[in-house]
Amino acid sequence: MAGLTTGTRVAVRTQIDPPPAHGPTLTDTVGELLALDEERVRIATRTGEVSLRRDLVVAARAIPPKPTRRGAPHRAITIEDLHLVMTKGQPGLEESWLGTKGAGWLLRAGAGWTGRSNSALPGGDPGLPLTEAVDAVESWYRERELVPLVMLPRPPGAATTDDPLGTLLLQRGWVEGNPADVLTGRTETLLHGAGPSPAGFALAVRDAPDEDWLAGGSPRIHDHLDAARQILALPAHQLFLTARGEGGAVAGIVRVALNDGWAGLFGLHVDPTHRGRGLGRWLTIEALRAAAAGASLTYLQVEPGNEPAQRLYRGLGMTAHHDYVYLAHRQDSARP
C-alpha cells in the first residue's frame, strides 16, 4: 500500500478469512482511506467504516473520486447508493458480494420472505463477464434452494431491455414481473400533509415487533412468520407502530427503518374492516413524525398498480426516484 495517503479514494482487495467452502476467496472494499498502520486499514465506505486486517491485504490502488449529482438531496442520490441504504432497512439473512464489496452485485437470501431479501441486486461491476455473473447468481440461489431472482433497478422511463443484464436474462428465459416504484421525499415536507387523527384509535410505538404487530401484518408475513421474525431483528434502528381500535384489536401497522439519515417505510397494512377512514395516512404520518429527529429524507417502495397507496404517498408529496422490476429464472419459478 506504498504511496497511498489518508483521504485518498481506494480499492483494497483482501483475502476472506476464514475462506468459504464455495465461491470467491477474495473481496474488494472501496472508499476513502481513513488510517493505515502495520496491523489495520480503516476505510470509510458507502455503508459505513470498515477495518481490515493488514496481513490479509493482497492488493490496493487509488481510484478516481466518486462523482456527485446536483439537486434536492432526496433526488440527487444515485440509484445505486439509494439501494445500498434501502438494503439496510430490509436485509437478507445471508448476504454475499460478486465483485467489490459495496460496488458489485449484492446477493441476498432470506428464507423466501420478500423479494427484497431474496434477490440479487446488480449495483455495479460483478468482477466477471456478464454471462458468468448470471451463472454465479443461479448457482448461489440454487445452493440455498431458492428461485434465482434479480432485482433490476431502472432509470425513469427505461425498459428492462434497455439494460444489458435485463436483455441477457430475458434471452436466457427468465420471467419479468412484480415491478415497484421507489418514491422519495423530504421528511419535513411530508409531515406538512398531516391531518386530524382518526377518532377511536390508539397508537403504540416500539423498537421491536411484538406479537400484535406481527398479527396485524399482511398475509405474506403470516406465511413466512419465522423468516419475518429473523429479518425484522436485523436492522439496527427501526420503529414498529401499531394502531388499535375499540376493544384493543389491531387495526393497522407500519414499520420505519432509520439508516444514513433516511427513513424507510415498510409493511403498511390496514385491516380491511378499517379501511377508508384515513388510518393508513395517519400511520404513515406518525411513523415519519417518530423518525424525523434522525432522518431528514424518506424512501419507500410501492407497486405501480396499488392506486390507494400511490394516491396516499404522492398526495403527501413523495415523488418518483426510479423503479425496479424482478426477473426470475423460468424453470425454477415454475416449480411447485
TORKOL-4160 file (C-alpha; in steps of 0.2 Angstrom, whole numbers, padded with zeros to 4 digits, m for minus):
336
<pt num="1" X="0000" Y="0000" Z="0000"/>
<pt num="2" X="0015" Y="0011" Z="m0003"/>
<pt num="3" X="0011" Y="0029" Z="m0009"/>
<pt num="4" X="m0007" Y="0029" Z="m0003"/>
<pt num="5" X="m0011" Y="0043" Z="0009"/>
<pt num="6" X="m0026" Y="0046" Z="0020"/>
<pt num="7" X="m0041" Y="0055" Z="0011"/>
<pt num="8" X="m0037" Y="0045" Z="m0005"/>
<pt num="9" X="m0051" Y="0035" Z="m0013"/>
<pt num="10" X="m0045" Y="0017" Z="m0014"/>
<pt num="11" X="m0050" Y="0000" Z="m0019"/>
<pt num="12" X="m0042" Y="m0013" Z="m0007"/>
<pt num="13" X="m0043" Y="m0032" Z="m0011"/>
<pt num="14" X="m0041" Y="m0044" Z="0004"/>
<pt num="15" X="m0042" Y="m0062" Z="0007"/>
<pt num="16" X="m0058" Y="m0069" Z="0015"/>
<pt num="17" X="m0054" Y="m0076" Z="0032"/>
<pt num="18" X="m0059" Y="m0090" Z="0035"/>
<pt num="19" X="m0061" Y="m0094" Z="0016"/>
<pt num="20" X="m0078" Y="m0100" Z="0011"/>
<pt num="21" X="m0081" Y="m0118" Z="0006"/>
<pt num="22" X="m0088" Y="m0112" Z="m0011"/>
<pt num="23" X="m0087" Y="m0096" Z="m0021"/>
<pt num="24" X="m0074" Y="m0081" Z="m0021"/>
<pt num="25" X="m0059" Y="m0081" Z="m0008"/>
<pt num="26" X="m0056" Y="m0063" Z="m0011"/>
<pt num="27" X="m0066" Y="m0047" Z="m0008"/>
<pt num="28" X="m0064" Y="m0029" Z="m0013"/>
<pt num="29" X="m0068" Y="m0014" Z="m0002"/>
<pt num="30" X="m0070" Y="0003" Z="m0009"/>
<pt num="31" X="m0070" Y="0020" Z="0000"/>
<pt num="32" X="m0059" Y="0034" Z="0007"/>
<pt num="33" X="m0043" Y="0029" Z="0016"/>
<pt num="34" X="m0045" Y="0035" Z="0035"/>
<pt num="35" X="m0030" Y="0027" Z="0043"/>
<pt num="36" X="m0016" Y="0014" Z="0039"/>
<pt num="37" X="m0004" Y="0006" Z="0051"/>
<pt num="38" X="0005" Y="m0011" Z="0052"/>
<pt num="39" X="m0010" Y="m0020" Z="0058"/>
<pt num="40" X="m0026" Y="m0012" Z="0051"/>
<pt num="41" X="m0033" Y="m0002" Z="0037"/>
<pt num="42" X="m0048" Y="0009" Z="0040"/>
<pt num="43" X="m0059" Y="0014" Z="0026"/>
<pt num="44" X="m0075" Y="0024" Z="0025"/>
<pt num="45" X="m0086" Y="0015" Z="0013"/>
<pt num="46" X="m0104" Y="0020" Z="0007"/>
<pt num="47" X="m0111" Y="0008" Z="0020"/>
<pt num="48" X="m0100" Y="0014" Z="0035"/>
<pt num="49" X="m0082" Y="0012" Z="0041"/>
<pt num="50" X="m0073" Y="m0004" Z="0038"/>
<pt num="51" X="m0057" Y="m0010" Z="0047"/>
<pt num="52" X="m0047" Y="m0023" Z="0038"/>
<pt num="53" X="m0033" Y="m0034" Z="0044"/>
<pt num="54" X="m0016" Y="m0028" Z="0035"/>
<pt num="55" X="m0010" Y="m0046" Z="0034"/>
<pt num="56" X="m0025" Y="m0051" Z="0023"/>
<pt num="57" X="m0022" Y="m0037" Z="0010"/>
<pt num="58" X="m0016" Y="m0043" Z="m0007"/>
<pt num="59" X="m0018" Y="m0028" Z="m0017"/>
<pt num="60" X="m0023" Y="m0009" Z="m0016"/>
<pt num="61" X="m0024" Y="0005" Z="m0028"/>
<pt num="62" X="m0030" Y="0023" Z="m0028"/>
<pt num="63" X="m0046" Y="0026" Z="m0039"/>
<pt num="64" X="m0054" Y="0042" Z="m0045"/>
<pt num="65" X="m0066" Y="0052" Z="m0033"/>
<pt num="66" X="m0084" Y="0047" Z="m0033"/>
<pt num="67" X="m0095" Y="0058" Z="m0045"/>
<pt num="68" X="m0108" Y="0069" Z="m0037"/>
<pt num="69" X="m0126" Y="0074" Z="m0043"/>
<pt num="70" X="m0134" Y="0091" Z="m0040"/>
<pt num="71" X="m0152" Y="0094" Z="m0035"/>
<pt num="72" X="m0163" Y="0091" Z="m0020"/>
<pt num="73" X="m0155" Y="0078" Z="m0008"/>
<pt num="74" X="m0169" Y="0065" Z="m0010"/>
<pt num="75" X="m0167" Y="0066" Z="m0029"/>
<pt num="76" X="m0148" Y="0069" Z="m0031"/>
<pt num="77" X="m0143" Y="0052" Z="m0023"/>
<pt num="78" X="m0139" Y="0039" Z="m0036"/>
<pt num="79" X="m0150" Y="0024" Z="m0039"/>
<pt num="80" X="m0135" Y="0013" Z="m0033"/>
<pt num="81" X="m0132" Y="0022" Z="m0017"/>
<pt num="82" X="m0151" Y="0023" Z="m0013"/>
<pt num="83" X="m0152" Y="0004" Z="m0014"/>
<pt num="84" X="m0137" Y="0002" Z="m0003"/>
<pt num="85" X="m0147" Y="0012" Z="0010"/>
<pt num="86" X="m0163" Y="0003" Z="0007"/>
<pt num="87" X="m0155" Y="m0014" Z="0009"/>
<pt num="88" X="m0151" Y="m0009" Z="0027"/>
<pt num="89" X="m0170" Y="m0007" Z="0030"/>
<pt num="90" X="m0174" Y="m0024" Z="0023"/>
<pt num="91" X="m0158" Y="m0035" Z="0023"/>
<pt num="92" X="m0156" Y="m0054" Z="0019"/>
<pt num="93" X="m0152" Y="m0067" Z="0032"/>
<pt num="94" X="m0137" Y="m0071" Z="0022"/>
<pt num="95" X="m0128" Y="m0059" Z="0010"/>
<pt num="96" X="m0113" Y="m0061" Z="m0001"/>
<pt num="97" X="m0105" Y="m0050" Z="m0015"/>
<pt num="98" X="m0100" Y="m0053" Z="m0033"/>
<pt num="99" X="m0086" Y="m0041" Z="m0036"/>
<pt num="100" X="m0081" Y="m0026" Z="m0025"/>
<pt num="101" X="m0090" Y="m0026" Z="m0008"/>
<pt num="102" X="m0102" Y="m0010" Z="m0009"/>
<pt num="103" X="m0099" Y="m0008" Z="m0028"/>
<pt num="104" X="m0103" Y="m0025" Z="m0035"/>
<pt num="105" X="m0118" Y="m0037" Z="m0035"/>
<pt num="106" X="m0126" Y="m0040" Z="m0018"/>
<pt num="107" X="m0134" Y="m0057" Z="m0016"/>
<pt num="108" X="m0147" Y="m0059" Z="m0003"/>
<pt num="109" X="m0156" Y="m0074" Z="0004"/>
<pt num="110" X="m0170" Y="m0073" Z="0017"/>
<pt num="111" X="m0179" Y="m0090" Z="0018"/>
<pt num="112" X="m0191" Y="m0084" Z="0005"/>
<pt num="113" X="m0199" Y="m0069" Z="0014"/>
<pt num="114" X="m0200" Y="m0054" Z="0002"/>
<pt num="115" X="m0191" Y="m0051" Z="m0015"/>
<pt num="116" X="m0180" Y="m0038" Z="m0007"/>
<pt num="117" X="m0172" Y="m0050" Z="0005"/>
<pt num="118" X="m0171" Y="m0064" Z="m0008"/>
<pt num="119" X="m0164" Y="m0056" Z="m0024"/>
<pt num="120" X="m0148" Y="m0051" Z="m0032"/>
<pt num="121" X="m0145" Y="m0033" Z="m0033"/>
<pt num="122" X="m0134" Y="m0028" Z="m0048"/>
<pt num="123" X="m0127" Y="m0012" Z="m0042"/>
<pt num="124" X="m0110" Y="m0011" Z="m0051"/>
<pt num="125" X="m0097" Y="m0022" Z="m0058"/>
<pt num="126" X="m0098" Y="m0041" Z="m0053"/>
<pt num="127" X="m0080" Y="m0044" Z="m0057"/>
<pt num="128" X="m0085" Y="m0057" Z="m0070"/>
<pt num="129" X="m0091" Y="m0057" Z="m0088"/>
<pt num="130" X="m0110" Y="m0054" Z="m0088"/>
<pt num="131" X="m0114" Y="m0072" Z="m0093"/>
<pt num="132" X="m0103" Y="m0079" Z="m0079"/>
<pt num="133" X="m0110" Y="m0067" Z="m0067"/>
<pt num="134" X="m0128" Y="m0074" Z="m0070"/>
<pt num="135" X="m0121" Y="m0092" Z="m0069"/>
<pt num="136" X="m0114" Y="m0087" Z="m0052"/>
<pt num="137" X="m0131" Y="m0080" Z="m0047"/>
<pt num="138" X="m0141" Y="m0095" Z="m0052"/>
<pt num="139" X="m0129" Y="m0107" Z="m0043"/>
<pt num="140" X="m0129" Y="m0096" Z="m0027"/>
<pt num="141" X="m0148" Y="m0097" Z="m0026"/>
<pt num="142" X="m0150" Y="m0115" Z="m0030"/>
<pt num="143" X="m0137" Y="m0120" Z="m0017"/>
<pt num="144" X="m0149" Y="m0112" Z="m0005"/>
<pt num="145" X="m0165" Y="m0120" Z="m0013"/>
<pt num="146" X="m0171" Y="m0103" Z="m0018"/>
<pt num="147" X="m0178" Y="m0097" Z="m0035"/>
<pt num="148" X="m0164" Y="m0087" Z="m0044"/>
<pt num="149" X="m0171" Y="m0069" Z="m0043"/>
<pt num="150" X="m0164" Y="m0052" Z="m0049"/>
<pt num="151" X="m0170" Y="m0035" Z="m0044"/>
<pt num="152" X="m0166" Y="m0024" Z="m0059"/>
<pt num="153" X="m0167" Y="m0005" Z="m0055"/>
<pt num="154" X="m0172" Y="0005" Z="m0070"/>
<pt num="155" X="m0170" Y="0024" Z="m0073"/>
<pt num="156" X="m0186" Y="0034" Z="m0075"/>
<pt num="157" X="m0194" Y="0029" Z="m0092"/>
<pt num="158" X="m0181" Y="0015" Z="m0095"/>
<pt num="159" X="m0187" Y="m0003" Z="m0101"/>
<pt num="160" X="m0179" Y="m0019" Z="m0095"/>
<pt num="161" X="m0172" Y="m0022" Z="m0112"/>
<pt num="162" X="m0163" Y="m0005" Z="m0111"/>
<pt num="163" X="m0151" Y="m0014" Z="m0098"/>
<pt num="164" X="m0138" Y="m0027" Z="m0105"/>
<pt num="165" X="m0142" Y="m0038" Z="m0090"/>
<pt num="166" X="m0161" Y="m0037" Z="m0092"/>
<pt num="167" X="m0159" Y="m0041" Z="m0111"/>
<pt num="168" X="m0147" Y="m0056" Z="m0106"/>
<pt num="169" X="m0159" Y="m0063" Z="m0093"/>
<pt num="170" X="m0174" Y="m0062" Z="m0105"/>
<pt num="171" X="m0164" Y="m0071" Z="m0118"/>
<pt num="172" X="m0160" Y="m0084" Z="m0106"/>
<pt num="173" X="m0178" Y="m0087" Z="m0102"/>
<pt num="174" X="m0180" Y="m0078" Z="m0086"/>
<pt num="175" X="m0198" Y="m0071" Z="m0082"/>
<pt num="176" X="m0201" Y="m0052" Z="m0079"/>
<pt num="177" X="m0214" Y="m0047" Z="m0066"/>
<pt num="178" X="m0218" Y="m0038" Z="m0049"/>
<pt num="179" X="m0212" Y="m0020" Z="m0053"/>
<pt num="180" X="m0211" Y="m0007" Z="m0040"/>
<pt num="181" X="m0209" Y="0012" Z="m0039"/>
<pt num="182" X="m0196" Y="0019" Z="m0027"/>
<pt num="183" X="m0203" Y="0036" Z="m0020"/>
<pt num="184" X="m0193" Y="0049" Z="m0010"/>
<pt num="185" X="m0196" Y="0065" Z="m0002"/>
<pt num="186" X="m0190" Y="0077" Z="0012"/>
<pt num="187" X="m0197" Y="0071" Z="0029"/>
<pt num="188" X="m0201" Y="0088" Z="0035"/>
<pt num="189" X="m0211" Y="0092" Z="0019"/>
<pt num="190" X="m0221" Y="0076" Z="0020"/>
<pt num="191" X="m0226" Y="0080" Z="0038"/>
<pt num="192" X="m0234" Y="0096" Z="0031"/>
<pt num="193" X="m0248" Y="0084" Z="0025"/>
<pt num="194" X="m0253" Y="0079" Z="0042"/>
<pt num="195" X="m0272" Y="0080" Z="0046"/>
<pt num="196" X="m0283" Y="0076" Z="0060"/>
<pt num="197" X="m0281" Y="0059" Z="0069"/>
<pt num="198" X="m0295" Y="0047" Z="0065"/>
<pt num="199" X="m0306" Y="0045" Z="0080"/>
<pt num="200" X="m0307" Y="0029" Z="0091"/>
<pt num="201" X="m0289" Y="0023" Z="0088"/>
<pt num="202" X="m0274" Y="0022" Z="0100"/>
<pt num="203" X="m0256" Y="0021" Z="0094"/>
<pt num="204" X="m0241" Y="0011" Z="0101"/>
<pt num="205" X="m0223" Y="0013" Z="0095"/>
<pt num="206" X="m0210" Y="0001" Z="0099"/>
<pt num="207" X="m0192" Y="m0003" Z="0094"/>
<pt num="208" X="m0196" Y="m0022" Z="0091"/>
<pt num="209" X="m0211" Y="m0031" Z="0083"/>
<pt num="210" X="m0222" Y="m0039" Z="0096"/>
<pt num="211" X="m0235" Y="m0052" Z="0093"/>
<pt num="212" X="m0249" Y="m0040" Z="0090"/>
<pt num="213" X="m0239" Y="m0031" Z="0077"/>
<pt num="214" X="m0235" Y="m0047" Z="0068"/>
<pt num="215" X="m0253" Y="m0052" Z="0069"/>
<pt num="216" X="m0258" Y="m0036" Z="0060"/>
<pt num="217" X="m0247" Y="m0038" Z="0045"/>
<pt num="218" X="m0251" Y="m0044" Z="0028"/>
<pt num="219" X="m0254" Y="m0062" Z="0024"/>
<pt num="220" X="m0237" Y="m0064" Z="0017"/>
<pt num="221" X="m0229" Y="m0061" Z="0034"/>
<pt num="222" X="m0241" Y="m0074" Z="0041"/>
<pt num="223" X="m0235" Y="m0086" Z="0028"/>
<pt num="224" X="m0216" Y="m0083" Z="0032"/>
<pt num="225" X="m0218" Y="m0079" Z="0050"/>
<pt num="226" X="m0201" Y="m0087" Z="0056"/>
<pt num="227" X="m0191" Y="m0079" Z="0042"/>
<pt num="228" X="m0200" Y="m0062" Z="0046"/>
<pt num="229" X="m0195" Y="m0063" Z="0064"/>
<pt num="230" X="m0177" Y="m0066" Z="0060"/>
<pt num="231" X="m0176" Y="m0052" Z="0046"/>
<pt num="232" X="m0185" Y="m0039" Z="0056"/>
<pt num="233" X="m0172" Y="m0042" Z="0070"/>
<pt num="234" X="m0158" Y="m0037" Z="0059"/>
<pt num="235" X="m0159" Y="m0018" Z="0056"/>
<pt num="236" X="m0151" Y="m0008" Z="0070"/>
<pt num="237" X="m0163" Y="0007" Z="0071"/>
<pt num="238" X="m0181" Y="0005" Z="0067"/>
<pt num="239" X="m0198" Y="0008" Z="0075"/>
<pt num="240" X="m0214" Y="m0003" Z="0074"/>
<pt num="241" X="m0231" Y="0006" Z="0075"/>
<pt num="242" X="m0247" Y="m0002" Z="0079"/>
<pt num="243" X="m0264" Y="0006" Z="0079"/>
<pt num="244" X="m0278" Y="m0002" Z="0089"/>
<pt num="245" X="m0297" Y="0001" Z="0088"/>
<pt num="246" X="m0311" Y="0000" Z="0100"/>
<pt num="247" X="m0308" Y="m0016" Z="0111"/>
<pt num="248" X="m0290" Y="m0016" Z="0108"/>
<pt num="249" X="m0290" Y="m0026" Z="0091"/>
<pt num="250" X="m0276" Y="m0022" Z="0079"/>
<pt num="251" X="m0282" Y="m0011" Z="0065"/>
<pt num="252" X="m0266" Y="m0007" Z="0056"/>
<pt num="253" X="m0247" Y="m0007" Z="0057"/>
<pt num="254" X="m0232" Y="0000" Z="0049"/>
<pt num="255" X="m0213" Y="m0001" Z="0051"/>
<pt num="256" X="m0200" Y="0013" Z="0049"/>
<pt num="257" X="m0181" Y="0009" Z="0047"/>
<pt num="258" X="m0168" Y="0023" Z="0050"/>
<pt num="259" X="m0151" Y="0022" Z="0041"/>
<pt num="260" X="m0139" Y="0036" Z="0035"/>
<pt num="261" X="m0151" Y="0050" Z="0038"/>
<pt num="262" X="m0165" Y="0041" Z="0028"/>
<pt num="263" X="m0182" Y="0034" Z="0035"/>
<pt num="264" X="m0188" Y="0019" Z="0025"/>
<pt num="265" X="m0207" Y="0015" Z="0027"/>
<pt num="266" X="m0211" Y="m0004" Z="0026"/>
<pt num="267" X="m0226" Y="m0015" Z="0028"/>
<pt num="268" X="m0240" Y="m0003" Z="0030"/>
<pt num="269" X="m0256" Y="m0013" Z="0032"/>
<pt num="270" X="m0273" Y="m0009" Z="0037"/>
<pt num="271" X="m0286" Y="m0022" Z="0042"/>
<pt num="272" X="m0300" Y="m0022" Z="0028"/>
<pt num="273" X="m0313" Y="m0018" Z="0041"/>
<pt num="274" X="m0305" Y="m0002" Z="0045"/>
<pt num="275" X="m0300" Y="0005" Z="0028"/>
<pt num="276" X="m0307" Y="0021" Z="0021"/>
<pt num="277" X="m0306" Y="0030" Z="0037"/>
<pt num="278" X="m0288" Y="0038" Z="0035"/>
<pt num="279" X="m0279" Y="0026" Z="0045"/>
<pt num="280" X="m0266" Y="0022" Z="0033"/>
<pt num="281" X="m0262" Y="0041" Z="0031"/>
<pt num="282" X="m0261" Y="0043" Z="0050"/>
<pt num="283" X="m0250" Y="0028" Z="0052"/>
<pt num="284" X="m0238" Y="0035" Z="0039"/>
<pt num="285" X="m0238" Y="0052" Z="0046"/>
<pt num="286" X="m0235" Y="0046" Z="0064"/>
<pt num="287" X="m0221" Y="0034" Z="0058"/>
<pt num="288" X="m0212" Y="0049" Z="0049"/>
<pt num="289" X="m0215" Y="0060" Z="0065"/>
<pt num="290" X="m0207" Y="0047" Z="0075"/>
<pt num="291" X="m0192" Y="0046" Z="0063"/>
<pt num="292" X="m0190" Y="0064" Z="0059"/>
<pt num="293" X="m0177" Y="0068" Z="0073"/>
<pt num="294" X="m0165" Y="0056" Z="0064"/>
<pt num="295" X="m0170" Y="0056" Z="0046"/>
<pt num="296" X="m0172" Y="0071" Z="0035"/>
<pt num="297" X="m0176" Y="0061" Z="0020"/>
<pt num="298" X="m0188" Y="0047" Z="0017"/>
<pt num="299" X="m0190" Y="0032" Z="0004"/>
<pt num="300" X="m0202" Y="0019" Z="0001"/>
<pt num="301" X="m0207" Y="0006" Z="m0012"/>
<pt num="302" X="m0224" Y="0003" Z="m0019"/>
<pt num="303" X="m0232" Y="m0007" Z="m0033"/>
<pt num="304" X="m0237" Y="0004" Z="m0048"/>
<pt num="305" X="m0254" Y="m0004" Z="m0048"/>
<pt num="306" X="m0258" Y="m0001" Z="m0029"/>
<pt num="307" X="m0269" Y="0015" Z="m0033"/>
<pt num="308" X="m0274" Y="0019" Z="m0015"/>
<pt num="309" X="m0256" Y="0018" Z="m0009"/>
<pt num="310" X="m0250" Y="0028" Z="m0024"/>
<pt num="311" X="m0263" Y="0042" Z="m0020"/>
<pt num="312" X="m0258" Y="0042" Z="m0002"/>
<pt num="313" X="m0239" Y="0044" Z="m0004"/>
<pt num="314" X="m0239" Y="0056" Z="m0019"/>
<pt num="315" X="m0253" Y="0066" Z="m0010"/>
<pt num="316" X="m0241" Y="0069" Z="0004"/>
<pt num="317" X="m0228" Y="0075" Z="m0008"/>
<pt num="318" X="m0217" Y="0060" Z="m0012"/>
<pt num="319" X="m0210" Y="0059" Z="m0030"/>
<pt num="320" X="m0203" Y="0045" Z="m0041"/>
<pt num="321" X="m0185" Y="0042" Z="m0040"/>
<pt num="322" X="m0184" Y="0027" Z="m0051"/>
<pt num="323" X="m0192" Y="0010" Z="m0052"/>
<pt num="324" X="m0186" Y="m0008" Z="m0052"/>
<pt num="325" X="m0193" Y="m0025" Z="m0059"/>
<pt num="326" X="m0189" Y="m0043" Z="m0053"/>
<pt num="327" X="m0184" Y="m0056" Z="m0065"/>
<pt num="328" X="m0185" Y="m0074" Z="m0060"/>
<pt num="329" X="m0177" Y="m0090" Z="m0068"/>
<pt num="330" X="m0192" Y="m0098" Z="m0078"/>
<pt num="331" X="m0188" Y="m0116" Z="m0074"/>
<pt num="332" X="m0186" Y="m0113" Z="m0055"/>
<pt num="333" X="m0201" Y="m0101" Z="m0054"/>
<pt num="334" X="m0212" Y="m0114" Z="m0062"/>
<pt num="335" X="m0208" Y="m0127" Z="m0048"/>
<pt num="336" X="m0221" Y="m0130" Z="m0036"/>
